[in-house]
Amino acid sequence: MDIGWFRDLIIIITGVIEIIILILLGIIAWSIKKRIQELSLSLKKVSISAQTVIDSAQGVVDSLKVTAGNFASVSTFARTEIAEPLVKTAATVQGISAGLNTILGFFQRKRR
């Protein structure tokens, strides 16, 4: 056995080890590829779900805007059609009452 035989043996062993390492790296790369595809599909599903939530939230916001507009209309109507005439009527009644009390005060006897 001379030195050339050992050299050839080392080259063969190194080649076998490199082939095994390449096969293992291929299996690992294939496994990572499959995991990434599964993750991509699940992210697409989450994206669709998130878009559904955003659309629902936008619908709620639009509904709240309409409700706020309706509330503003109702409060304006209540103020102009109910509150202002009621205040005017109450002020008129109070003024008449105060005037009558003043007039009746002239005709009442003064108590000691």
Order of alpha helices (4+ residues) and beta strands (2+ residues): alpha-alpha
